[in-house]
Amino acid sequence: MLFSLRMLLLGLQFLLAGLAGLLLGLCRPFNPDNSRLCARLYALPALCVLRLKLKAEVRSLYGQDRPCVIVANHQSNYDLYVLGRVVPPRTVSIGKKSLKWIPFFGQLYWLAGNVLIDRGNTRQAKQAMLQTTETLQRRATSIWVFPEGTRNLGKGLLPFKKGAFQMAIAAGVPIIPVCVSNYAGRLKLNSWSSGRVLIRSLPAIPTLGLTLDDLPQLMQRCQQLMSECIEQLDRQVAGA
């Protein structure tokens, strides 16, 4: 009963947040801070509906005085609510081109200045990557990326794709890993309290002076740091 009620309320809230975000995007199209505001529109009411206890330690995420590439583990569609709570100012993301067909959400996603790419079209994908480099260097805007490229369903990090790290090296900006405890498949949506999730951002990893020859080592270092952090967060949740 509680599960059905929650799903109904989340569906309604998704539509209302999408409409509000679309109006915001129309009032100030492509403003890079639209993403943060829209993320809050989705996240804050949804976390209340879910009664999901969320603790965030993200000082490094907000302590930057320059653009960066933010990389986070991607577990499920609920990431919209979980990670939407911590999106910093002037941050856009990279998403699949198919997102634009989602009513309200797709249109506001585009108007918020996010980058839509067609992963099946190599030429357009490369063009989008060039656009993101310009965004980082000239628009003083950070970019949020899920380097796994797809949802891992809470079963551990999948192999990272190169795009986020290539962008960071090309623009000479730091990488900030954001780690979320594994919650996918563990939420108790039919209970009064759905569960507990921990989020932690790691210290910035500099890329200035690196070349594409350093790419494999950079990816390996980032994945190892994130994997260790997620394991630590999981232990904290289990011991609570």
Protein Blocks (a to p, Z undefined) as FASTA:
>chain_A
ZZmmmmmmmmmmmmmmmmmmmmmmmmmghiaklmmmmmmmmmmmmmmmnopacdddfkkm
mmpcbdcddddddfblmlmmmmmmmocehiacdddfklmmpghjlmmmmmnopacddfkl
mklmmmmmmmmmmmmmmnopacdddfkopaekhnapadddfklmmmmmmnopacdddddd
dfehpacfkbfblbdcdddddddddfehiafklmmmmmmmmmmmmmmmmmmmmmmmmmZZ
